[in-house]
Amino acid sequence: MPVLTDLGTRGWAVAMRLAAPFHPKAKAAVQGRKGVWERLEAQRERLQGCIWMHSASVGEFEQGLPVLEAIKAQHPDVPVLLTFYSPSGYEARKQHPIADHVEYLPQDSRSNAERLCSLIKPRTVLWVRYEFWYHYLTTFRRRQIPTFLLSATFRPEQPFFRWYGGPWRRMLNCFERIFVQDTRSQELLTDLGVRHVLHTGDTRFDRVAGIAGKGGSVPLAHAFHRAYDAPLLIAGSTWPTDERLLAEALGQMRKAPRLLLVPHEPTEANVQRSMQGMPPPVARWTEVAAQLEPGARPNGGPNDDDPLFARTLVMDTTGLLARAYQHADIAYVGGGFSGGIHSVLEAAAWGLPVIFGPDHHKFHEAQGLMDADAAVEVRTAEDLARVLTRWMEHPQERLLAGLAAKRYVQDMAGATERTLPAVLSVLAGQRA
């Protein structure tokens, strides 16, 4: 396993460097890791005895954050190191206030793992959901650093459960506790003889419920919603296939909702693409924001001078989607045609009925929302137009679906409270 891991890791690093001149994400990953050790060395004293949380990207970070916040509430003086694998995660959260330092995870090798552990001497390590890096995990175990896997899910097709999965199964034994989202994951691990597994649920429910509970308006989204008498559809984290589907569906409708479109990655190229083909007039978020004085609201009916006259508003900034959902009537969540849906829970927490594409089978919350009559899967533009038309013409049905979505999130919350005791007992010097 170490030899194969090393070959794979080095091969991936070479591939990223070769792709960097042609691929923005590869370039960001390569550039971002330059100087990683100098930056970590500069933070050595500040990070001694830290809580180290590692996430692949933003979604996983949001999943681990409720646990980290709960720990910090009881241990406010313990420093925090956040590491990310992806550039999108690092860029989105590099200034997060909970962290003393945010960094890229150095390449997985025994020397790097030993060097980083020697440098910061972590008090405990939180790994989130899918992260399995052989040398880091085995180093944590050799050094007896308590390590926890948060909100994990397991499926029978994963290497852990195959005939060749011995090395993968050894990684499972590097964790103090494995906290899983569902009973199926717990059963799969128990069948392997893994006893240090607890079914605690999904901490994302706590995260989105917390965001909704805190409120905090997004003024431009509120103004766009209230400008004219038409329901607002927020399409969040969209990919090109989602946008083509939306454009076709809205074009079929006799009376379409207004649209706030939020591309998954709001680069200039993606924003320009997103603005094409959508119901006109189409406006850009930052340009509309610049035209509105603080606290301004549209008055009167639609007119060419009104910056909120647009039928479609494309968000070209990040960090607002989770709160912007509160100002909508219906949510479409992207990714269901591109490898897997994004967070349906962010919308559901605000009491919105949710629509998404068919690629959602790895996401139990999607099925949970459908079972609760709070979400609908669509495969074609005709499907989408039909659902939108029904919810627009029957607002009571739309309202009931939204209430069911909110109730589902509230009923599923509580994973953080079930996870916390085992972690805190270790921080207090007692093995859980």
C-alpha positions in Angstrom: 0.0 0.0 0.0 2.7 2.7 0.8 4.5 2.0 -2.5 1.2 2.2 -4.5 0.2 5.3 -2.5 3.5 7.0 -3.1 3.4 6.2 -6.8 -0.2 7.5 -7.1 0.5 10.6 -5.1 3.6 11.5 -7.1 1.9 10.7 -10.3 -1.0 13.0 -9.4 1.4 15.8 -8.4 3.2 15.5 -11.8 -0.1 15.5 -13.6 -1.2 18.6 -11.8 2.0 20.4 -12.7 1.6 19.4 -16.4 -2.0 20.5 -16.4 -1.4 23.8 -14.6 -0.7 25.9 -17.8 -4.0 24.8 -19.3 -6.4 24.3 -16.3 -7.1 27.1 -13.8 -7.8 24.7 -10.8 -4.6 22.8 -11.4 -2.7 26.0 -11.7 -4.2 27.2 -8.4 -3.4 24.0 -6.7 0.3 24.1 -7.8 0.7 27.8 -7.1 -1.0 27.5 -3.7 1.3 24.8 -2.4 4.4 26.8 -3.2 5.9 28.1 0.1 3.6 25.9 2.2 6.5 24.9 4.5 7.7 28.5 4.9 4.3 29.6 5.9 3.8 26.7 8.4 7.3 27.4 9.9 6.3 31.0 10.4 3.2 29.8 12.4 5.1 27.1 14.4 4.8 28.8 17.8 1.2 29.9 17.3 0.0 26.4 16.3 1.6 24.3 19.1 -0.9 21.9 20.5 -3.6 22.9 18.0 -6.8 21.2 16.9 -6.1 20.4 13.3 -9.1 20.0 11.0 -8.6 18.8 7.4 -11.3 19.0 4.7 -11.2 18.3 1.0 -13.2 21.4 0.1 -15.8 23.8 1.2 -18.7 21.3 1.6 -16.7 19.1 3.9 -15.4 22.1 5.8 -19.0 23.2 6.4 -19.7 19.7 7.6 -16.9 19.7 10.2 -17.5 23.3 11.3 -20.3 22.7 13.8 -18.1 20.2 15.7 -15.1 22.6 15.6 -17.2 25.5 16.8 -18.6 23.5 19.7 -15.0 22.4 20.7 -13.8 26.0 20.5 -16.7 27.2 22.7 -15.3 25.0 25.5 -11.6 25.4 24.7 -11.3 28.9 23.4 -7.6 29.1 23.9 -6.7 26.1 21.8 -5.3 27.2 18.4 -6.8 25.8 15.2 -5.2 24.8 12.0 -7.4 24.3 8.9 -6.1 22.5 5.9 -7.7 21.9 2.5 -6.9 19.7 -0.4 -8.7 21.7 -3.1 -7.9 25.3 -4.2 -11.7 26.2 -4.1 -11.9 25.2 -0.4 -8.7 27.1 0.5 -9.7 30.2 -1.4 -13.2 30.3 0.0 -12.2 29.8 3.7 -8.6 31.1 3.9 -9.8 34.0 6.1 -12.1 32.1 8.3 -12.2 33.6 11.8 -12.1 30.3 13.7 -8.7 29.4 12.4 -5.3 30.6 13.6 -3.9 29.5 10.2 -5.4 28.1 7.0 -3.2 26.1 4.6 -3.0 23.6 1.8 -2.4 20.0 2.9 1.2 19.1 1.9 1.5 16.1 -0.3 0.9 12.8 1.4 4.2 11.2 2.2 5.7 9.8 5.4 8.4 12.6 5.6 5.8 15.3 5.1 3.5 13.8 7.7 6.3 13.5 10.2 7.5 17.0 9.5 4.1 18.6 10.0 3.3 16.7 13.2 6.7 17.6 14.6 6.1 21.2 13.6 2.7 21.8 15.1 2.4 18.9 17.6 -1.4 18.7 17.2 -3.5 17.9 20.3 -6.1 16.2 18.2 -7.0 15.8 14.5 -10.4 16.0 12.9 -10.6 14.5 9.4 -13.9 15.2 7.6 -16.0 12.6 5.6 -14.0 11.2 2.8 -10.4 12.0 3.7 -8.1 8.9 3.7 -4.4 9.8 3.4 -2.3 6.8 4.2 0.9 8.4 5.5 -0.8 11.1 7.5 -3.1 8.6 9.2 -0.4 6.0 10.0 1.8 8.8 11.4 -1.0 10.0 13.6 -1.3 6.5 15.0 2.4 6.0 15.5 2.5 9.3 17.4 -0.7 8.4 19.3 -2.4 11.6 18.2 -6.2 11.1 18.7 -7.8 11.3 15.3 -11.5 11.4 14.5 -13.4 10.9 11.2 -16.5 13.2 11.2 -19.8 12.6 9.3 -18.4 9.7 7.2 -20.4 7.6 4.8 -19.4 4.2 3.4 -20.6 2.2 0.4 -20.1 -1.5 -0.4 -18.2 -0.7 -3.6 -15.4 1.2 -1.8 -12.0 -0.5 -1.4 -12.5 -1.1 2.3 -15.0 -3.9 1.5 -13.1 -5.5 -1.5 -10.8 -8.5 -1.4 -7.8 -6.1 -2.1 -8.8 -3.7 0.7 -6.5 -4.8 3.5 -4.4 -1.6 3.5 -7.6 0.5 3.3 -9.0 -1.4 6.3 -5.8 -0.7 8.2 -6.4 3.0 7.8 -9.7 2.6 9.6 -7.8 1.5 12.7 -5.9 4.8 12.7 -9.0 6.6 14.0 -10.0 7.0 17.7 -13.6 7.1 16.6 -15.4 7.0 13.3 -18.6 9.0 13.3 -21.0 7.9 10.5 -24.1 9.5 9.1 -26.3 6.4 8.6 -26.9 2.9 9.9 -25.8 1.3 6.6 -22.3 2.7 7.0 -22.2 1.5 10.6 -23.3 -2.0 9.6 -20.7 -2.2 6.8 -17.9 -1.3 9.3 -19.2 -3.5 12.0 -19.2 -6.4 9.6 -15.5 -5.7 9.1 -14.9 -6.0 12.8 -14.6 -2.2 13.3 -15.9 -1.5 16.8 -14.9 2.2 17.2 -17.7 3.4 15.0 -20.7 5.5 16.2 -23.8 6.4 14.3 -24.2 10.1 15.1 -25.9 11.5 11.9 -24.9 14.2 9.6 -23.5 17.4 11.0 -24.5 19.3 7.9 -28.1 19.4 9.3 -26.7 21.3 12.4 -24.7 23.6 10.1 -27.6 24.7 7.9 -30.1 24.9 10.8 -27.6 27.1 12.6 -27.3 29.4 9.5 -31.1 29.6 9.2 -31.5 30.2 13.0 -29.1 33.2 12.9 -30.9 34.8 10.0 -29.1 37.7 8.5 -30.6 39.2 5.3 -28.9 39.5 2.0 -30.3 42.9 1.0 -29.9 42.7 -2.7 -31.6 39.2 -2.9 -34.4 40.6 -0.7 -34.9 43.6 -3.0 -34.8 41.5 -6.1 -37.4 39.2 -4.7 -39.7 42.0 -3.6 -39.3 44.2 -6.6 -42.2 42.8 -8.6 -45.1 40.4 -8.0 -43.6 37.1 -9.2 -42.1 34.1 -7.3 -38.4 33.9 -7.2 -36.4 30.8 -8.1 -32.9 30.5 -6.8 -30.7 28.1 -8.8 -27.7 27.4 -6.7 -24.3 25.9 -7.6 -25.2 25.4 -11.2 -23.1 23.8 -13.9 -23.5 24.2 -17.7 -25.9 21.3 -18.0 -28.1 22.8 -15.2 -28.1 26.1 -16.9 -29.1 24.7 -20.3 -32.0 22.9 -18.6 -33.1 26.0 -16.8 -33.0 28.1 -19.9 -35.0 25.6 -21.9 -37.6 25.0 -19.1 -38.1 28.7 -18.4 -38.5 29.4 -22.1 -41.3 26.8 -22.3 -43.3 28.4 -19.5 -46.2 30.8 -20.2 -45.4 32.6 -16.9 -42.0 31.9 -15.6 -40.6 32.8 -12.2 -37.8 35.3 -11.8 -34.4 33.7 -11.5 -31.4 34.3 -9.3 -28.7 32.2 -10.8 -25.6 31.3 -8.7 -22.9 29.4 -10.8 -20.9 26.8 -8.9 -17.7 28.6 -9.6 -18.3 32.3 -10.4 -15.2 32.8 -12.6 -15.5 35.5 -15.2 -15.9 32.9 -18.0 -18.6 31.0 -16.0 -20.5 34.2 -15.2 -20.5 35.3 -18.9 -21.7 31.8 -19.9 -24.4 31.8 -17.3 -25.8 35.1 -18.5 -26.3 33.7 -22.0 -29.6 32.2 -22.9 -31.4 33.1 -19.6 -34.7 35.0 -19.7 -33.9 38.6 -20.5 -33.2 41.1 -19.3 -30.2 39.6 -17.5 -28.2 41.6 -14.9 -25.0 40.9 -13.0 -25.1 40.9 -9.2 -22.1 43.2 -8.6 -23.3 45.7 -11.2 -26.8 46.0 -9.8 -25.3 46.3 -6.3 -23.2 49.2 -7.4 -26.2 51.0 -8.8 -28.2 50.7 -5.7 -27.6 53.1 -2.8 -27.5 51.5 0.6 -31.0 50.7 1.7 -32.5 51.6 -1.7 -35.6 49.7 -2.8 -37.3 49.8 -6.1 -40.6 51.6 -6.3 -43.3 51.6 -8.9 -43.6 49.1 -11.7 -40.9 47.9 -14.0 -39.0 50.5 -16.0 -35.8 50.7 -17.9 -34.1 52.8 -15.2 -34.8 50.3 -12.4 -31.6 48.3 -11.7 -33.8 45.5 -10.5 -35.9 45.3 -13.7 -34.0 42.2 -14.8 -35.8 38.9 -15.0 -32.5 37.1 -14.3 -29.9 38.1 -11.9 -26.5 36.3 -12.0 -24.5 36.2 -8.8 -20.8 36.8 -9.5 -19.5 36.6 -6.0 -19.2 33.9 -3.3 -20.3 33.3 0.3 -23.9 34.5 0.0 -25.9 31.5 -1.4 -26.6 29.8 2.0 -28.3 33.0 3.3 -29.8 34.2 0.0 -32.1 31.1 -0.1 -34.2 32.7 2.6 -35.4 35.3 0.0 -36.7 32.8 -2.5 -39.8 30.7 -3.1 -38.3 27.7 -4.8 -34.8 26.3 -5.0 -33.1 24.4 -7.8 -29.8 22.9 -6.7 -27.2 22.1 -9.3 -24.8 19.2 -9.9 -27.5 16.6 -10.5 -26.3 16.2 -14.1 -22.6 16.7 -13.4 -21.4 14.0 -10.9 -23.5 14.7 -7.8 -25.8 17.4 -6.4 -24.6 20.2 -4.2 -26.1 21.1 -0.8 -29.9 20.7 -0.9 -29.9 21.2 2.8 -28.9 24.9 2.6 -32.2 25.6 0.8 -34.3 23.2 2.8 -33.3 24.8 6.1 -35.1 28.0 5.0 -38.3 26.1 4.2 -37.9 26.0 0.4 -39.1 23.1 -1.8 -36.1 21.8 -3.7 -35.6 20.6 -7.3 -32.5 18.7 -8.5 -31.3 16.4 -11.2 -31.1 12.6 -11.2 -27.5 12.1 -10.0 -28.2 12.2 -6.3 -28.1 8.6 -5.2 -25.0 9.0 -3.0 -26.8 11.8 -1.0 -29.2 10.3 1.4 -30.6 13.7 2.3 -31.9 14.0 -1.3 -33.9 10.8 -0.9 -35.0 12.0 2.6 -36.4 15.2 1.2 -38.2 13.4 -1.6 -39.7 10.9 0.9 -40.9 13.9 2.9 -42.6 15.4 -0.2 -40.3 18.3 0.0 -38.2 17.8 -3.1 -38.6 16.7 -6.7 -36.1 15.0 -9.1 -36.2 16.3 -12.7 -34.6 14.7 -15.8 -35.8 17.0 -18.6 -36.7 20.6 -19.3 -40.3 19.4 -19.6 -40.1 17.9 -16.1 -38.7 21.2 -14.7 -41.2 23.4 -16.4 -44.0 21.2 -15.1 -42.9 21.3 -11.5 -42.3 25.0 -11.5 -45.7 25.6 -13.1 -47.4 23.5 -10.5 -45.8 25.2 -7.6 -46.5 28.6 -9.1 -50.1 27.9 -9.8 -50.7 26.2 -6.5 -48.9 28.2 -3.8 -50.4 26.2 -1.0 -48.8 23.0 -2.3 -45.5 24.9 -2.6 -45.8 26.2 0.9 -46.5 22.7 2.3 -43.5 21.3 0.5 -41.3 24.0 2.0 -42.6 23.4 5.5 -41.9 19.7 5.0 -38.3 20.5 3.9 -37.7 22.7 7.0 -39.2 20.0 9.3 -37.0 17.4 7.8 -33.9 19.4 8.5 -35.0 20.1 12.1 -35.8 16.5 12.8 -32.4 15.3 11.5 -30.3 17.9 13.5 -28.3 16.9 16.5 -25.3 15.1 15.2 -22.9 17.6 16.7 -24.2 16.9 20.2 -23.8 13.2 19.7 -20.3 13.6 18.3 -18.9 16.0 20.9 -18.5 14.0 24.1 -16.0 11.6 22.6 -13.8 14.4 21.3 -14.0 16.5 24.4 -13.1 13.6 26.6 -9.9 13.2 24.7 -9.2 16.9 24.9 -9.7 16.6 28.6 -7.1 13.9 28.7 -9.5 10.9 29.0 -9.9 8.3 26.4 -13.5 8.0 25.2 
